[in-house]
Amino acid sequence: MKKAIVVGATSGIGRELALLLVRNNYLVGVTGRRESRLKDLQSAHAANIKISCFDVADTAGVAEKLDRLADQLGGCDLLILSSGVGELNPELKFEIEKDTIDVNVAGFTAVADWTFRYFEKQREGHFAAITSIAGLRGSRHAPAYYATKAYQINYLEGLRQRTKYLKMPVHITDIRPGFVDTEMAQEEGRFWVATAKKAAIQIKSAIDKRKPVVYVSRRWRSIAGVLKVVPGWIYQHI
Ligand SMILES: NC(=O)c1ccc[n+]([C@@H]2O[C@H](COP(=O)([O-])OP(=O)(O)OC[C@H]3O[C@@H](n4cnc5c(N)ncnc54)[C@H](OP(=O)(O)O)[C@@H]3O)[C@@H](O)[C@H]2O)c1
């Protein structure tokens, strides 16, 4: 039985991915801060789910929590990092930006580094993280969210380069959703909104194919292409 950890599986994309992995006969370790939701998942799928409740922003404790969860599972072949926060910040409140940085940068890095070291040691594994199309450019609506997503994209590229340099058979997948209908994404003006279920199916397929980068849903690839070439003197007025 394959073993996976989904960090940030109490709701949204992470929850759907955990359930999809269970349906595909994985033993899955799920994490998040909302313990009651973790317990609900465990009681519905007792044979396939182990839980660990922790805050990724509490970086000093992350490695120990993940070590314990991997021990409980009896190993880890795949880790999917889905925890993240994003909030519109029209008043540019520092508390919102700090919270975003704590989770999406510090928490992300703590989980990513644990995962890389774990797979480096066992000389195999697959690390997939949910970044965002938001990481391709900046935005006045939520400057820290877009900037932290750019950090994640570049961090994953660095880790991928490291796997090649160290000649490690470890795979890194950068998943860049557009809009997905979850608790996080409730702002107005959304378009091409995918359900979390559809997003999970496309993400699992990309992981199975060991893709380095994937846009979810697939048509967001065309928006990414445009975002990458719009000159700054036009983009600054959007
Ligand atoms: N929905 C979209 O349109 C969209 C688009 C692009 C990218 N994304 C990315 O997709 C990922 C998943 O988001 P989602 O849309 O599925 O939203 P969601 O339903 O709000 O899920 C976020 C998950 O992250 C966990 N989380 C948040 N802060 C955490 C913390 N400090 N410690 C541990 N876990 C934490 C939450 O669990 P707890 O609250 O229980 O801790 C929850 O399980 C995020 O990285 C997000 O940036 C989403």
PDBQT file of the ligand as one rigid body, heavy atoms in Angstrom, charges set to zero:
ROOT
HETATM    1  N1  LIG A 301      -9.024  28.113  -4.062  1.00  0.00    +0.000 N 
HETATM    2  C1  LIG A 301      -8.356  28.740  -5.015  1.00  0.00    +0.000 C 
HETATM    3  O1  LIG A 301      -8.946  29.405  -5.902  1.00  0.00    +0.000 OA
HETATM    4  C2  LIG A 301      -6.854  28.633  -5.070  1.00  0.00    +0.000 A 
HETATM    5  C3  LIG A 301      -6.204  29.144  -6.195  1.00  0.00    +0.000 A 
HETATM    6  C4  LIG A 301      -4.827  29.049  -6.275  1.00  0.00    +0.000 A 
HETATM    7  C5  LIG A 301      -4.115  28.441  -5.255  1.00  0.00    +0.000 A 
HETATM    8  N2  LIG A 301      -4.764  27.961  -4.162  1.00  0.00    +0.000 N 
HETATM    9  C6  LIG A 301      -3.958  27.350  -3.111  1.00  0.00    +0.000 C 
HETATM   10  O2  LIG A 301      -4.446  26.069  -2.802  1.00  0.00    +0.000 OA
HETATM   11  C7  LIG A 301      -4.065  25.726  -1.464  1.00  0.00    +0.000 C 
HETATM   12  C8  LIG A 301      -5.270  25.145  -0.747  1.00  0.00    +0.000 C 
HETATM   13  O3  LIG A 301      -6.249  26.147  -0.553  1.00  0.00    +0.000 OA
HETATM   14  P1  LIG A 301      -7.813  25.902  -0.705  1.00  0.00    +0.000 P 
HETATM   15  O4  LIG A 301      -8.294  26.733  -1.818  1.00  0.00    +0.000 OA
HETATM   16  O5  LIG A 301      -8.086  24.441  -0.688  1.00  0.00    +0.000 OA
HETATM   17  O6  LIG A 301      -8.332  26.644   0.614  1.00  0.00    +0.000 OA
HETATM   18  P2  LIG A 301      -8.891  26.106   2.008  1.00  0.00    +0.000 P 
HETATM   19  O7  LIG A 301     -10.108  25.299   1.811  1.00  0.00    +0.000 OA
HETATM   20  O8  LIG A 301      -8.976  27.324   2.854  1.00  0.00    +0.000 OA
HETATM   21  O9  LIG A 301      -7.740  25.127   2.547  1.00  0.00    +0.000 OA
HETATM   22  C9  LIG A 301      -6.583  25.604   3.151  1.00  0.00    +0.000 C 
HETATM   23  C10 LIG A 301      -5.967  24.501   3.968  1.00  0.00    +0.000 C 
HETATM   24  O10 LIG A 301      -4.760  25.009   4.538  1.00  0.00    +0.000 OA
HETATM   25  C11 LIG A 301      -4.744  24.703   5.915  1.00  0.00    +0.000 C 
HETATM   26  N3  LIG A 301      -4.013  25.725   6.664  1.00  0.00    +0.000 N 
HETATM   27  C12 LIG A 301      -4.167  27.069   6.607  1.00  0.00    +0.000 A 
HETATM   28  N4  LIG A 301      -3.357  27.665   7.489  1.00  0.00    +0.000 NA
HETATM   29  C13 LIG A 301      -2.670  26.672   8.118  1.00  0.00    +0.000 A 
HETATM   30  C14 LIG A 301      -1.706  26.645   9.149  1.00  0.00    +0.000 A 
HETATM   31  N5  LIG A 301      -1.259  27.776   9.720  1.00  0.00    +0.000 N 
HETATM   32  N6  LIG A 301      -1.228  25.445   9.560  1.00  0.00    +0.000 NA
HETATM   33  C15 LIG A 301      -1.681  24.303   9.003  1.00  0.00    +0.000 A 
HETATM   34  N7  LIG A 301      -2.583  24.251   8.027  1.00  0.00    +0.000 NA
HETATM   35  C16 LIG A 301      -3.088  25.436   7.594  1.00  0.00    +0.000 A 
HETATM   36  C17 LIG A 301      -6.218  24.705   6.325  1.00  0.00    +0.000 C 
HETATM   37  O11 LIG A 301      -6.376  23.909   7.491  1.00  0.00    +0.000 OA
HETATM   38  P3  LIG A 301      -6.690  24.491   8.947  1.00  0.00    +0.000 P 
HETATM   39  O12 LIG A 301      -7.450  25.782   8.772  1.00  0.00    +0.000 OA
HETATM   40  O13 LIG A 301      -7.487  23.394   9.582  1.00  0.00    +0.000 OA
HETATM   41  O14 LIG A 301      -5.375  24.663   9.571  1.00  0.00    +0.000 OA
HETATM   42  C18 LIG A 301      -6.851  24.033   5.108  1.00  0.00    +0.000 C 
HETATM   43  O15 LIG A 301      -6.786  22.640   5.242  1.00  0.00    +0.000 OA
HETATM   44  C19 LIG A 301      -3.518  27.014  -0.837  1.00  0.00    +0.000 C 
HETATM   45  O16 LIG A 301      -2.118  26.985  -0.835  1.00  0.00    +0.000 OA
HETATM   46  C20 LIG A 301      -3.997  28.103  -1.796  1.00  0.00    +0.000 C 
HETATM   47  O17 LIG A 301      -3.152  29.227  -1.799  1.00  0.00    +0.000 OA
HETATM   48  C21 LIG A 301      -6.124  28.036  -4.044  1.00  0.00    +0.000 A 
ENDROOT
TORSDOF 0
